[in-house]
Amino acid sequence: MRAQPAEGIVPKLNSRVPVFVQRARTPSQECLTDVNHHDPCASVRIAKVRFTIAWDAGTKAITYIFTDDVRLIMDSELSVGGLCRLVRQSGERWELAQYLNWVITPAWRDTVERLSGDAYWHAVFRPEAATAEYGAILGFVQSRYLRN
């Protein structure tokens, strides 16, 4: 039987990867966490929500946390599948940045205090969102490799 997370709390970015996450990893499982960069990773359930957690192989520090689980609802009620306006009321576009195969914006980031305290999760959208008025949320990510 695999160890479970303490109190249903998502580990923090840059903290040491918990043993239960390391044990959930299948041999040689790696995730793309930045351009041409892979880290060891595992998928785990915390408080019934599925997360993919990656870590630095040398330091064991968490580098990346992602979820596309529809059960996760952010504090402001953002969730996977929800729509976000990508154009301000003035008609000006929100600042968008490319991250891996997604587009993110600092305008659509949120917390889920009951699971991860004050850690910010960035909503991720398809690349087409860069020219759309609205974008559907594909998931939420925290990463040490985000540039914005």
Disulfide bonds with the S-S distance in Angstrom:
Cys31-Cys41 2.04
